[in-house]
């Protein structure tokens, strides 16, 4: 992978990578300020317990920066919201994909039609928090992520990962999933293509799957509540 050659990448395992301060402090502060005024809502998959923020077009430059970093080997979904962890919240170990031809193992609806083709999880961080480390039980690795960092990890079961309890503050994860461009079933336009360049001019349209199913039609989430800042 081309991104592995970047001198700022810390390779912790064959498929665990950490880039400290991938985003500038100015970008982190600007996005965090906007996120702190967002609503947090139940995830549109009822099976998932953490909260998400609203659609946020200001995340598009971050999406482009991440996409350019992993290009041309990988592409990510056109998502423009974050995952929110408040104080005391955590995520137990899980994997992002059951693997190719393992559709029967899926535990949530596959909106993009890509879950079995994922290669990596790709995450950047915002907020102001303590705790909330990302850990990998099989590799005995823990990453003390900070706002602005980028983490890339394998998507399959051998790279199960979790999030330690947030000790204080507000932790926002801009979490996305990467697959090889040729594995895209046509549910979004790949970064770097003329179709992507044209379609992304309307972000509200761009952020929805090209191939609709029952879940993608109701991706507008229920009303949430404002984040309470102590």
C-alpha positions in Angstrom: 0.0 0.0 0.0 1.3 3.4 -0.9 0.3 5.0 2.4 2.6 2.7 4.3 5.6 4.5 2.7 4.7 7.8 4.2 7.4 8.8 6.8 4.8 9.9 9.3 3.1 6.5 9.5 3.9 4.4 12.6 3.4 0.7 11.7 2.4 -1.1 14.8 1.5 -4.4 13.2 1.1 -5.8 9.7 -2.3 -4.1 9.4 -2.3 -1.5 12.2 -1.1 2.0 11.4 -1.0 5.3 13.3 -0.4 8.8 11.9 -0.1 11.3 14.7 -1.4 14.8 13.9 -2.6 13.8 10.4 -5.0 16.8 10.6 -3.7 20.3 11.4 -4.6 21.8 14.8 -6.6 24.5 13.0 -8.7 21.9 11.2 -9.2 20.0 14.4 -10.3 23.1 16.4 -12.6 24.2 13.6 -14.3 20.9 13.2 -14.5 20.3 16.9 -16.2 23.6 17.5 -18.8 22.7 14.9 -19.3 19.2 16.3 -19.9 20.5 19.8 -22.9 22.4 18.5 -24.3 19.3 16.7 -27.0 17.0 17.9 -26.2 13.4 18.8 -28.7 10.9 17.6 -29.3 7.1 17.8 -27.5 5.3 15.0 -29.7 4.5 12.0 -28.9 0.8 12.7 -30.9 0.0 15.9 -28.3 -2.7 16.7 -25.6 -0.2 17.2 -25.5 1.5 20.6 -23.2 4.5 20.2 -24.5 7.9 19.0 -23.8 9.7 15.7 -23.9 13.4 14.7 -25.9 14.9 11.9 -24.8 15.2 8.3 -22.0 17.7 8.3 -20.7 19.0 4.9 -17.8 20.7 6.7 -16.3 17.1 7.0 -15.9 16.8 3.2 -12.3 18.3 3.1 -11.4 15.7 5.8 -12.9 13.0 3.6 -10.9 14.2 0.6 -7.7 14.3 2.6 -8.2 10.8 3.9 -9.2 9.6 0.4 -6.1 11.1 -1.2 -3.9 9.6 1.4 -5.0 6.0 0.7 -5.4 6.6 -3.1 -5.1 4.7 -5.4 -5.1 1.4 -3.4 -8.3 2.0 -1.4 -11.5 4.0 -1.5 -13.9 4.9 1.4 -17.6 5.4 1.6 -19.0 9.0 1.1 -19.9 9.5 4.8 -20.2 12.9 6.5 -21.0 12.3 10.1 -19.1 11.2 13.2 -19.5 8.7 16.0 -19.8 10.3 19.5 -18.6 8.8 22.8 -19.3 10.7 25.9 -17.8 10.2 29.4 -18.0 6.5 30.5 -18.9 5.2 27.0 -16.9 2.4 25.4 -17.0 -0.1 22.5 -16.4 -3.8 23.0 -14.0 -5.6 20.6 -15.5 -6.3 17.2 -14.5 -6.6 13.5 -15.6 -4.5 10.6 -16.2 -7.2 8.1 -16.8 -11.0 8.2 -14.9 -11.4 5.0 -15.6 -12.0 1.3 -18.5 -14.4 0.6 -19.6 -14.3 4.2 -22.9 -12.5 3.9 -24.6 -14.9 6.3 -22.3 -13.6 9.0 -23.5 -10.0 8.7 -25.1 -8.6 11.9 -26.4 -5.3 10.5 -28.0 -4.3 7.1 -25.4 -3.7 4.4 -26.4 -0.3 3.1 -23.5 0.1 0.7 -23.3 -3.5 -0.3 -19.6 -3.6 0.7 -19.4 -5.1 4.2 -17.9 -8.4 3.0 -15.3 -6.6 0.8 -13.8 -4.3 3.3 -10.1 -4.3 3.8 -9.5 -1.6 6.5 -11.2 0.7 9.0 -10.0 4.3 8.6 -10.6 6.8 11.5 -9.7 10.3 12.4 -10.5 12.0 15.7 -11.9 15.2 17.1 -13.0 16.6 20.4 -11.3 17.0 23.7 -11.1 13.9 25.8 -9.1 11.6 28.0 -9.3 7.8 27.8 -11.0 6.4 24.7 -7.9 4.4 23.6 -8.3 2.1 20.6 -7.1 -1.4 21.5 -6.5 -4.7 19.6 -6.8 -7.8 21.9 -5.2 -10.2 19.5 -2.1 -8.1 19.0 -2.0 -6.7 22.6 -1.7 -3.2 21.2 -3.3 0.0 22.5 -3.3 3.3 20.7 -3.8 6.5 22.9 -5.4 8.4 20.1 -5.7 12.2 20.2 -7.7 14.7 18.2 -6.2 15.0 14.7 -4.7 11.5 14.6 -5.4 8.9 11.8 -5.7 5.2 12.5 -5.9 2.5 9.8 -6.5 -1.1 10.8 -7.5 -4.4 9.2 -11.2 -5.0 8.9 -11.4 -8.8 9.5 -11.7 -10.8 12.6 -7.9 -11.1 13.2 -7.9 -7.4 13.8 -10.8 -7.1 16.2 -10.7 -3.8 18.0 -12.4 -1.9 20.8 -12.6 1.5 22.4 -11.7 1.9 26.1 -14.0 4.0 28.3 -13.8 7.7 27.8 -12.6 9.1 31.2 -13.7 12.7 30.5 -14.7 15.0 27.7 -16.2 14.4 24.3 -14.7 12.0 21.8 -15.7 12.2 18.1 -14.5 9.6 15.7 -14.8 10.2 12.0 -15.0 6.5 11.2 -15.0 5.1 7.7 -14.3 1.8 5.9 -11.9 1.2 3.0 -12.0 -1.4 0.2 -10.1 -1.9 -3.0 -11.6 0.2 -5.9 -12.4 -2.8 -8.0 -14.5 -4.3 -5.2 -16.9 -1.4 -5.2 -20.3 -2.9 -6.2 -21.4 0.5 -7.7 -23.0 1.9 -4.6 -20.8 5.1 -4.8 -18.4 6.7 -7.2 -14.7 6.0 -6.4 -12.5 8.9 -5.4 -10.4 10.1 -8.3 -12.9 9.3 -11.0 -14.6 11.9 -13.2 -18.0 10.7 -12.0 -17.0 11.3 -8.4 -15.7 14.8 -9.3 -19.1 15.7 -10.8 -21.4 14.0 -8.4 -19.7 15.4 -5.2 -20.8 18.9 -6.1 -24.1 18.1 -4.4 -23.0 16.6 -1.1 -26.5 15.8 0.2 -26.9 13.6 -2.9 -23.3 12.3 -2.9 -23.6 11.0 0.7 -26.4 8.5 -0.2 -25.9 5.1 -1.8 -26.4 5.0 -5.6 -28.1 1.6 -5.1 -31.0 2.1 -2.7 -32.3 -0.5 -0.3 -34.7 -0.4 2.7 -32.1 1.0 5.1 -30.5 3.5 2.7 -34.0 5.0 2.2 -34.3 5.8 5.9 -30.9 7.1 6.6 -32.4 10.3 7.9 -32.0 9.7 11.7 -34.6 10.3 14.4 -34.4 13.6 16.3 -31.6 13.5 18.9 -30.6 15.8 21.8 -28.0 18.5 22.0 -24.6 17.5 23.5 -24.5 18.9 27.0 -21.2 20.6 27.8 -20.3 20.8 31.4 
